[in-house]
Amino acid sequence: ISGILKDDGEDLEFFVNNEVGGKDSFYANGLYYLDDGRMDISADFNRMELKPIAAFLKDYFESMDGSLSGKLRLQGPIGGMNIESQDLRLENVGALLSVTGVQYYVDGPVRLANDGIHFERLSIRDDSYGRGSFNGVLKHSNLSNFSLGSRIEVDNMKFVDAQEESGRSFYGLLRGGGFADIRGPLDALEIEGSIHTQGDGNVHIPMGGATA
């Protein structure tokens, strides 16, 4: 990270880069206008590793890897920036869901705009032969009040693949197919669709209790 004061100290020009294996996986430069708090930032992602993000999502994912490529531009005051992206793409992003034990992989284009994050027919697969797609938008208001509007379509996808262990609320193997529309604020999502089981499988729900 480096910075230079310009125009008699009125503007700050800054540079940020992350080098991995002799190449810039992330590079950004921009101007911060000290008089009115505006910013103009351009960023390039060159297969930037997403593994560090897993530390912030550990309540949901046991692990995460894969990369992000493309360009991003931010302009305006911090509380109301104009956001534009170009050729942003998730590349072989893998995530292991803690609650279900299923490892998923995601590839495809992502678009960042003022109203939210747009997922444009992402391809989804599990660690065997399940396949699916995901379309939608994660809307927000200045990075708060998140809400989702999306559709997911799957075929032979693993829904549960967890071993029996202490503290797990369910375990087993379950596959399914169909579609579902998922919408609403993240703390009160509504799901509507048609999902059916596929292949052999079973789910066990341990029942705890005491007898006298």
Secondary structure, DSSP 8 states (H G I E B T S, - for coil): -EEEEETTTTEEEEEEEEEETTEEEEEEEEEEETTTTEEEEEEEEEEEE-GGGGGGSTTTEEEEEEEEEEEEEEEEEGGG-EEEEEEEEEEEEEEEETTT--EEEEEEEEEEETTEEEEEEEEEE-SSS-EEEEEEEEE-SSS-S-EEEEEEEEEEEEEEEE---TT-S-EEEEEEEEEEEEEEETTS-EEEEEEEE-SS-EEE--------
